[in-house]
Amino acid sequence: MSNKVYYFIFENEYMNNIINRLCVLFDVSQTENSKIYKGETDQVYVLNALDEGMVCVYANDMSYIYEIYIICTPIHQSEIEELLRSLCDEIEEDYGEDRSRFINCISLKSEIMMKCFEIAEKYGYRDIVERLINC
């Protein structure tokens, strides 16, 4: 079975909560396994969970909405979906907006995934993304 890729959007206020929960899920240290790449108008937070998966959070400096790409092994698929469902509940409670329709794996040939590749290429970690996707 191949690794799965999830895409989700969330407000910046949820960032620490999501990253902390993903560190626990992947059993990695945020300090040792993460890196922030900054451009002129954007930045990317990357959490490398080695062979277990990877998290890329993309933020444009002009927006409070972040995009997250979560690459995970099939072993973590249900846990990732549960984490995203929980986040959807929090967002719906706070903003009255249902985002549960976004809890799906994305196609590797989708425009969303192409954007992930473009961001990874720009900041020099595309090889890691491709390795995890091709497992």
Secondary structure, DSSP 8 states (H G I E B T S, - for coil): ---EEEEEEEEGGGHHHHHHHHHHHHT--HHHHEEEEE-SSEEEEEEE-GGGEEEEEEEETT-SEEEEEEEE-GGGHHHHHHHHHHHHHHHHHHHS---GGG-SB--TTSHHHHHHHHHHHHHT-HHHHHHHHT-
